[in-house]
Amino acid sequence: MTGKFVGKTVIITGGSKGIGKGIAEAFAIEKANVCIADIDETKAKELISRLKESGGQAVFYKTDVRKEEDLVSLVDHVIHDFGQIDVLINNAGVSRFKPLFELTTEEWEDVVFTNLRSVFIGSREAARRMNEGGRIINIASTRAAMSEPNSEAYASSKGGIVALTHALAASLQEKGITVNSISPGWIQTEGYDGLREEDHLQHWSNRVGKPEDIAKACLYLADPQNDFINGQDLVIDGGMTRKMIYEE
């Protein structure tokens, strides 16, 4: 894939840590202009310093994705700095797992505003300025299709992302912009070596996922030649959501 992203401008929201960090590292290796939009300035600048030391090009834009004005400003600044937006990866997200009858409306809204509303605003604003061949990739979750108790806020936001993805793909057809989502399963972002054997064996792939598993999928969906993948949700979970489970 080397060479496909040289000179391409990629925005990654929530790109300073976790899955977002893995995505940023992958595009930096491919010599893209990596634009990290995050609220955590300290972690973002630490990451950018490491990426530059290894020869990557990365810039930080302090962004609170809950705020429409921040997302509009982000897009405007990236256009000013690089002249184009080729790929937008809507990755920023928070979770709040709290008993249903204790979860306030304000807490639910905070999760939905961070995870879902930001995807709508960010995609709308970036797509205004994208040329034909642009790519939008939204990070959803397998929790869009399966649940456990006390996950109402997170499930709502991630289910909304999957639906919003194919709606955006339909609306952006005329501009030649593809929109897809990725639904990660269990992705361990820290302390991977501390996982138990039974954790790994829950997956048909015999291991828990890593951020680079999602990053590889982002590179695939962002590939300029992959324009026939559109409006889809790519589940990356080691087979976990396909397992049939019986209790003895």
C-alpha positions as CSV (number, residue, x, y, z in Angstrom):
1,M,0.0,0.0,0.0
2,T,3.0,2.3,0.3
3,G,2.6,5.4,-1.7
4,K,-1.2,5.5,-1.9
5,F,-1.5,8.1,0.9
6,V,1.5,10.2,0.3
7,G,0.3,13.8,0.4
8,K,-3.2,12.8,1.3
9,T,-4.8,14.7,4.3
10,V,-6.4,12.5,6.9
11,I,-8.4,13.8,9.9
12,I,-8.8,11.5,12.9
13,T,-11.0,12.6,15.7
14,G,-10.0,11.2,19.1
15,G,-6.7,10.4,17.6
16,S,-4.4,10.8,20.6
17,K,-5.0,7.4,22.3
18,G,-6.6,4.0,22.0
19,I,-7.9,3.0,18.6
20,G,-7.5,6.5,17.3
21,K,-3.8,6.5,18.1
22,G,-3.3,3.2,16.3
23,I,-5.1,4.7,13.2
24,A,-2.9,7.8,13.4
25,E,0.3,5.7,13.5
26,A,-0.8,3.6,10.5
27,F,-1.5,6.6,8.3
28,A,1.7,8.3,9.4
29,I,3.7,5.2,8.3
30,E,2.0,5.7,4.9
31,K,3.3,9.3,4.8
32,A,-0.2,10.9,4.9
33,N,-0.7,14.3,6.5
34,V,-2.2,13.2,9.8
35,C,-4.5,15.7,11.5
36,I,-5.2,14.6,15.1
37,A,-8.4,16.3,16.5
38,D,-8.6,15.7,20.2
39,I,-9.5,17.4,23.4
40,D,-6.4,15.9,25.2
41,E,-3.6,18.2,24.1
42,T,-0.9,16.5,26.2
43,K,-1.3,13.0,24.8
44,A,-1.8,14.3,21.3
45,K,1.4,16.3,21.3
46,E,3.3,13.3,22.8
47,L,2.0,11.2,19.9
48,I,2.9,13.8,17.3
49,S,6.4,14.1,18.6
50,R,6.9,10.3,18.3
51,L,5.4,10.2,14.8
52,K,7.7,13.0,13.6
53,E,10.7,11.3,15.1
54,S,9.9,8.3,12.9
55,G,9.5,10.5,9.8
56,G,5.7,11.0,9.9
57,Q,3.8,14.2,9.3
58,A,1.2,15.0,12.0
59,V,-0.5,18.1,13.3
60,F,-2.7,18.6,16.4
61,Y,-6.0,20.5,16.4
62,K,-7.6,21.0,19.8
63,T,-11.2,19.9,19.3
64,D,-14.2,19.2,21.5
65,V,-16.3,17.1,19.2
66,R,-19.4,17.9,21.3
67,K,-19.2,21.5,20.0
68,E,-20.3,22.3,16.5
69,E,-18.1,25.4,16.3
70,D,-15.1,23.3,17.1
71,L,-15.8,20.8,14.3
72,V,-16.4,23.6,11.8
73,S,-13.2,25.3,12.9
74,L,-11.3,22.0,12.6
75,V,-12.3,21.6,9.0
76,D,-11.6,25.2,8.1
77,H,-8.1,25.0,9.7
78,V,-7.2,21.8,7.9
79,I,-8.3,23.2,4.6
80,H,-6.2,26.4,5.3
81,D,-3.2,24.3,6.3
82,F,-3.3,21.5,3.7
83,G,-5.7,22.7,1.0
84,Q,-7.8,19.5,1.0
85,I,-9.4,16.8,3.0
86,D,-9.1,13.3,1.6
87,V,-10.1,11.1,4.5
88,L,-12.2,11.8,7.6
89,I,-12.2,9.1,10.4
90,N,-14.9,9.8,13.0
91,N,-13.3,7.9,15.9
92,A,-13.9,10.1,19.0
93,G,-16.1,8.5,21.5
94,V,-16.9,8.0,25.2
95,S,-18.7,5.3,27.1
96,R,-20.9,5.5,30.2
97,F,-22.2,2.2,31.6
98,K,-24.6,3.1,34.4
99,P,-27.8,1.5,35.7
100,L,-30.8,2.6,33.6
101,F,-32.7,4.2,36.4
102,E,-29.6,6.1,37.5
103,L,-28.7,7.3,34.1
104,T,-29.7,11.0,33.7
105,T,-30.9,12.4,30.4
106,E,-28.0,14.8,30.5
107,E,-25.5,11.9,30.8
108,W,-27.2,10.0,27.9
109,E,-27.1,13.2,25.8
110,D,-23.4,13.7,26.5
111,V,-22.6,10.2,25.1
112,V,-24.8,10.7,22.1
113,F,-23.5,14.2,21.4
114,T,-19.9,13.0,21.6
115,N,-20.3,9.7,19.7
116,L,-23.1,10.3,17.2
117,R,-23.8,14.0,16.8
118,S,-20.2,14.7,16.1
119,V,-20.2,12.2,13.3
120,F,-23.1,14.0,11.6
121,I,-21.6,17.5,12.0
122,G,-18.0,16.4,11.2
123,S,-19.1,14.4,8.1
124,R,-21.3,17.2,6.8
125,E,-18.6,19.9,7.1
126,A,-15.8,17.7,5.8
127,A,-17.9,16.5,2.8
128,R,-18.7,20.1,1.8
129,R,-15.0,20.5,1.1
130,M,-14.1,17.0,-0.1
131,N,-13.5,16.3,-3.8
132,E,-14.7,13.2,-5.6
133,G,-12.8,10.2,-4.2
134,G,-13.1,11.4,-0.6
135,R,-13.5,8.8,2.1
136,I,-15.5,9.0,5.4
137,I,-15.0,6.2,7.9
138,N,-17.0,6.0,11.1
139,I,-16.0,3.9,14.1
140,A,-19.1,2.2,15.5
141,S,-19.2,-0.9,17.7
142,T,-20.5,-4.4,17.8
143,R,-22.7,-3.0,20.6
144,A,-24.8,-1.5,17.8
145,A,-26.1,-5.1,17.3
146,M,-25.8,-6.7,20.7
147,S,-26.1,-5.5,24.3
148,E,-25.6,-6.1,27.9
149,P,-27.4,-4.4,30.8
150,N,-26.8,-0.7,31.5
151,S,-25.5,0.2,28.1
152,E,-28.3,2.3,26.8
153,A,-26.3,5.5,26.0
154,Y,-23.4,3.8,24.3
155,A,-25.6,1.4,22.3
156,S,-27.8,4.3,21.1
157,S,-24.9,6.2,19.9
158,K,-23.2,3.3,18.1
159,G,-26.4,2.0,16.5
160,G,-27.0,5.5,15.3
161,I,-23.6,5.6,13.7
162,V,-24.3,2.5,11.7
163,A,-27.6,3.9,10.4
164,L,-26.1,7.4,9.8
165,T,-23.3,5.8,7.7
166,H,-25.6,4.3,5.0
167,A,-27.7,7.5,5.0
168,L,-24.6,9.6,4.4
169,A,-23.4,7.2,1.7
170,A,-26.7,7.7,-0.1
171,S,-26.6,11.5,0.2
172,L,-22.9,11.8,-0.9
173,Q,-23.2,9.5,-3.9
174,E,-23.4,12.5,-6.2
175,K,-20.2,13.9,-4.9
176,G,-18.4,10.6,-5.3
177,I,-17.6,10.3,-1.6
178,T,-17.8,6.8,0.0
179,V,-19.0,6.4,3.6
180,N,-18.4,3.2,5.6
181,S,-18.3,2.2,9.3
182,I,-16.2,-0.2,11.3
183,S,-17.7,-2.0,14.3
184,P,-14.8,-3.2,16.5
185,G,-15.4,-5.9,19.1
186,W,-13.0,-6.3,22.0
187,I,-10.0,-4.2,21.2
188,Q,-7.5,-4.0,24.0
189,T,-5.7,-0.7,23.9
190,E,-3.6,-1.1,27.0
191,G,-2.2,-4.0,29.1
192,Y,-2.5,-6.6,26.3
193,D,0.1,-8.9,27.9
194,G,-2.0,-9.1,31.0
195,L,-5.0,-10.8,29.3
196,R,-5.9,-14.3,30.2
197,E,-6.0,-17.3,27.9
198,E,-9.8,-17.5,28.4
199,D,-10.0,-13.9,27.2
200,H,-8.3,-14.8,23.9
201,L,-10.2,-18.1,23.4
202,Q,-13.6,-16.3,23.5
203,H,-12.7,-15.4,19.9
204,W,-12.6,-17.7,16.9
205,S,-9.3,-15.9,16.0
206,N,-7.9,-17.1,19.3
207,R,-6.9,-13.7,20.4
208,V,-8.3,-10.3,21.6
209,G,-8.1,-7.5,19.1
210,K,-5.5,-4.7,18.9
211,P,-5.8,-1.1,17.7
212,E,-3.8,-2.1,14.6
213,D,-6.5,-4.5,13.6
214,I,-8.8,-1.5,13.2
215,A,-6.1,0.7,11.6
216,K,-5.6,-1.9,8.9
217,A,-9.3,-1.8,8.1
218,C,-9.2,2.0,7.9
219,L,-6.3,1.9,5.4
220,Y,-8.3,-0.6,3.3
221,L,-11.5,1.5,3.3
222,A,-9.6,4.7,2.7
223,D,-7.7,3.2,-0.3
224,P,-8.5,5.4,-3.4
225,Q,-9.1,2.3,-5.4
226,N,-11.8,0.9,-3.1
227,D,-14.8,2.8,-4.3
228,F,-17.1,-0.1,-4.6
229,I,-17.3,-0.5,-0.8
230,N,-20.0,1.9,0.2
231,G,-22.6,2.3,3.0
232,Q,-21.2,-0.8,4.7
233,D,-20.5,-1.7,8.3
234,L,-17.3,-3.9,8.7
235,V,-17.4,-6.0,11.8
236,I,-13.9,-6.7,13.2
237,D,-14.3,-8.8,16.3
238,G,-12.4,-12.1,15.8
239,G,-15.7,-13.8,15.1
240,M,-17.2,-13.1,18.6
241,T,-20.6,-11.9,17.4
242,R,-21.1,-15.0,15.2
243,K,-20.6,-17.4,18.1
244,M,-23.6,-19.5,19.1
245,I,-23.5,-19.8,22.9
246,Y,-25.5,-22.2,25.1
247,E,-25.5,-22.3,28.8
248,E,-25.3,-25.8,30.4
